[in-house]
């Protein structure tokens, strides 16, 4: 029985990155031998075991044969004569197909070390195309390692395009698509994930609402980058500089999907895209099983981001209506996230990346002013039931009016 450290742990060690999870491959052993040694079996489809002390995963070396469609249609061979090289051959990328033995020696049958030095993400073998999930995985690795200078090999991009064009991505489950996408949104450069999927025609099935944004023009005065798809990825890039939150990054990504529904004869104007995008966001979130907090913030940003951009023109009553609609009184943290996404939208334009966005500060201060209005004095004055709410709104609007005047005097 020989045991090797494999995959991401070897890769990250060589890149001098922190090693999070360690995966091990066991060559020349059977399930019975593993169980005898106290390992706990967890894999039903193929034998994966947990180490009794470290809880790390140990898998028997295996080969896979494609027997059906999608990423589950495989039969596995885990017999004792499966070699380490055969096990590594079925992996996705050469940089993930290296192993390390107990002496620290690197076993690299497929050129992973060279690709690591050249910063190339390259598929190991033609078997890559048997698992459509790998299209999303490679796009995610591109998002993770982009800041280190990695790029995807041309032949691998071509293979990913072939998989997409043959409709294989349709066989993925929504849960797996969301899992990869959520992980990608947490990477260093999530915009690269969507850029890669767009480049290899892999966005249109699961993310058609995003896919149709490319080629849709914006007014050049406000959007020097013009293309809405390009703008969308710029906004996501800015959101990542402002927040680590999945919900904020997702909302930034989908805030403009309504522009993909503007009739072409109205371009480059997109009047009403804010509400036009609401059903499209719901459809997308349902298709990929996005969590409710992502969906709800995305709907809020889509519907009201233009309100914040025009904050200085809004009447106090309109501002108050925004706070009510956003349920800001009960969910102030989400309202904060909403303003962060609006800031990312304002900055996600060519030449505007470091422009101050006073509108968000103005709206936040206005909300604090309105929140500070005491309801106690209204009740003490003898108002009851519905009247309390009416009087509270009157008092809040008066406070917002004063705030607006003082802001104008200070900022002019």
N, C-alpha and C positions, 0 to 999 in steps of 0.2 A: 504494500500500500504506500503510494507516494502522495504527499499533500503539497499543493502550490497555492500561493497567493495570486489572484488573477484580477483582471479588469480594471475598474476605476481606481482601486487602491494603488496598483502598480503605476498607472498613468499619473495620478496626482502626486505620488512620491517623487517621480522623475521630474515633474513640473515644479517641485518644491511648494506644492499647495497642501493645506491641511487634509489629512486622510480621514473621511467621515466614517464610511462603512467598509469593513473588510469582507471580501468574498473569497472562499477557498474552493479549489477543485481537488477531488480525490480520485486518483488514477489507480486502477487495479484492485478495487474493492467491491463488495456486494452490499446490498441493503442490510442483509443479515449481519454481516461483519460490523457495519456501522451501529446497528442497534445493540449488538453484543457489547460494544465499547461505551454504551451509555448515551449515544446521540439520540435526539428526539426527531422523528420524521415529521415534516410539515407539508411537503409537496405531495399532492395526490397524483398529478399527471406525470411528474418525474421526480425521482428521489432527491429531495433537499432536506438537510438535517440541521438541527441547531446543536451547537456544541454545549455539553452539559454545564460547563463553567462560564465560558465567555459569551454564550448565546449568539455567536457569529454563525453565518450560514456556510455550510459545507455541502457542495453538490457533487454527486457522482459524475465523472466525465461522461459526456453524452454526445451522440450525433442525433440530428433531426432529419426527418424526411417529410416533405410536403405531401399531405394526404387530402386536404380540403381547402376551402377558401379562408381568407382572413389570417389573423395572427394566432388563431387557436388550432387551425387545421394541420397539426403535426403529429407524427408518431416518433417516439424517442427510443433510442437504443442505449442502454446504460450497462452493457455487458463489460466484463473485466478487461476485454481486449481493446476497448476504446482508448486511443492514445491521447495525450495532452494536445498534440498538434491537431488532431481531429476535433477535439472539443473547442479549441480556439478558432478553428476554421469557420464555425457556425456563428461567430460573434459579428456585431455590426460594423465597427470601425477598426482599422489596424491599430490605432492608439489604445483601443480597449481590448486588443487580442494579444496582450503580452502577459507573461507569468513570471513569478519569482520563486526560486526554490529555497530550501531552508538555509542555504549558505549565502543567500542574497544575490545569486546569479540570475540574470534576466534571460528568459527564454522568449525569443522574438522571431517566430517562423515567417511572419508576413510583413515585415518592414515597418513595424510600429514605431521603433526608435527613430528611424530616418524621418518618418512623417511627423513625429513629435518635434524633431529639430527643425524641419522645414515648415512647421505649423500648418499641416494639411489634414483635413478630415476626409479620409478615403475609405470606401467600403472594402471589406476583406475579400469577398468572393461574390460570384453571381447569385449565390443563395440569399444575398441581401434582399433581393426583390421578392422573396417568398413571404416576407413579413411587412405589411404596409405600415405598421406602427413605427417602423424605422424611419420613415419619411419625417414624422413629427420629432422623433428622438434626435435625428441628425440636425434638424432645424434648431432644436433646443440646445444641443452641444455648440452649435454655431453662435447662439446667443450667449452661452456661458463663456466661451473662449475668445470671442471677438476682440475684447480689450487686450488680449495677449497677442493679437495679430493673426489668429487662425482664420483659414478660409476653407471652403468645401472644394474638393477636387472636381474638375469639370465633368469627368466621367461619372462621378457619384451624383452630381446634380442631374445629369442626363437620365440616370437610372431612376432617380426620384420622380422625374417628369413622366417616365414610362409608367411607373406604378400608378401615378395620379391619373394619367390618361386612360389607363385600362380599368378605371373605376374601382380599384382595389380598396381605396380609402373608405368606400361606402360600407365595407364589411367590419369596420371598427365599431366598438361600442361607444356610446356617448360618454360613458364614465371614463374610458381610457383617453378619449380625446380631451376631456376637461382636465384630467390628471396631468397629462403632458403639457397642456396649455397653461394651467395654473403654475406648474413648476417653471415653465418658460418665463412667465410673468414675474417670477421671483429671481430670475437670473440677472447677470450684470447688464446685459443689453437686450431686453425683451423685444425691442423693435426689429432686431435681426431675425428672430424666429418668424415673424409675420412677413418680413421682406423675403426670406428664403422660400416660404410656402407660396408666396405670390409669384416669385420667379419660376418655380417649377410647377405652376398651375395646380397647386394642391390646396388653395384656399377656397375654391368655388363650391365644394360640396358642403363642408361643415361651416364655413364662414362666408357664405355668398354675400351677406350684407356688407362685409368689409371689402370683398373682392371687387364689387362693382364700383368702388370709390375711385379706383385708378382710371385716369382719363376724364374725370369730371372736373371741370375748371372752377376756380374761385375768382372773385374780382382781384386783379393784380395789385390794386392800390392797398388792399388789406392783406393780401396773400402773395408776396413776391414769388413764392414757390409754386403757385397756381394750382397744381394737381392736388385733389383732395386726398388721394391715397398717400401721397408724399407728406402732406400736412398731418394726416392721422398718425403716421409713424414718428413725426417730429414731436407731436404732442405727447405721445407715449414716452419718448426719450426724455422730455422735460419732466413728466410726471415721476419718472424714476429718480430724477435728481431731487425732487421735492418730497417723495414719500416712498416707504417700503411696503405700504399696504396694498394687498392684492386688489381690494375693492376700488381704491383710487386709480390704480394702474389700468384696471379693466374699464372703469368708467371713462378714463381719458381715451382709451382705445376706440370705444364705440360711440363717443359723444356726437359724432357727425354723420352717423349712418343714414340719417334722413336726406342728406345731400345726394345720396345715390338714387333717390326716388324723385328728384326734381325733373320734370319734363325737359328734354334737351333744348327745346325752343326758348326756355326761360334762362338758360345759362348765360353768364356766370352768376346770376342772382339766385339765391336759395331762400326766398321768403317762405317762412313757415316750416323750414326743415326741422326745427326743434320738436314740433309735435308730430311731424311726419315720421320721425325716427322712432317714436315710442313703440309702435307695434312691431317694427323690425327688431328692436332690442329684445322685446318679449319673445319673439320667434327664435332669435338666436340663442337666448338664454335657455329656452326650453329644449332646443335641439342639442345643446352641448351640456345640459344639466348644470348650468352655472348656479352657484349658491344664491339664495335670496338677497343677502346683503350686497353682493356684486350687482345683481339685477336692479335692486331698489336705488342704489346710488347712481347707477348708469342712467336710469330713467329720470332721476332728478337733474343730473348734469345735462342730459339731452334737452329737457324741457325748459330749463331756466338759465343755461349758461349765457345766453344773449342778454338776459335781464342784468346779470352782474357786469357784463361788458359795458352796458349803458347805465350803470348805477347812478352816475351823477345827474342823469336826466330824469330818473324815476321820482314820481311824487311819493311823499311819505306813506300815503294809503297803499300804493303799489308795493312799496318795500314791506309794509306790514303783511300784505297779502302773500308775498314771497315767503316770509317767515312762517306764516300759517300753512301754506301749501307744502313747505319742506318739513313740516312738523319739527321745526327748529327748537321750540320750547322744550319738547320732551327728548329730542335727540340732538343736543348741541354739538356732540363730537362728530356726528355724521354731517352736520351743517358745515363744520370746519373742513371735513374731507371734501365736501362739495366745492367749497371755495378754493381748495388746493387744486382740484381738477380744472376749475375755471382759470386759475393762474397758469397751469400747464398749457391750456388751450391758447391763451394770449401769447405765451412765449414760444409756442411751437410753430413759429413762422420765420422764414428767412429774414435775418436782420433784426428780429425782435427778441432774440434769446435772452438778452440781459436787460431788457427794458423794464423799468419799474411798473408794477401793476397795482396802482393805488386803489382801483375799484374794489379789490378784495378787502383791503384794509378798511375802506369806507363802509362796506356792507357789514363787516365784522363789528366795527365800532357802533354802527347803527343798531345792530342786533343787541349789543351789550346795553345800549341806552334804553331800548324798548323793554328789555328784560328787567331793567332796574326799576321800572314803574311799579309802585306798591299797590296791591289790590286792597290792602287793609283800610286805607283811608276812604276808599269807595264804599266798602261795606259799612264802615263807621258812619258814613253820610246817610245811611238808611236805604241804599239801593239793594234790590233783591232779584234772585233768579236771573232771567235773561238780561235784565238791566245792568247787572254787574259787568257782564262781558261787553255790552255796548259802551259803558262808561270807561272800561279799561282800554278799549280800542281808541276812544276819543283822546284819553290821556296819553296813550302811546303815540298817536299821530302828532299831538301837540309837542311831545318831547322830540320826536323825529324831525319836526319842522324847525325847532330851535337848533338841533344838531346840524341840520343841513345849512342853515344860515351861518353858523359859527365855522363850519368846515369851509364854506365858500370864502369867508373873510380871511381865514388863515391861509388858504391855498391860492389866493389870487394876488 
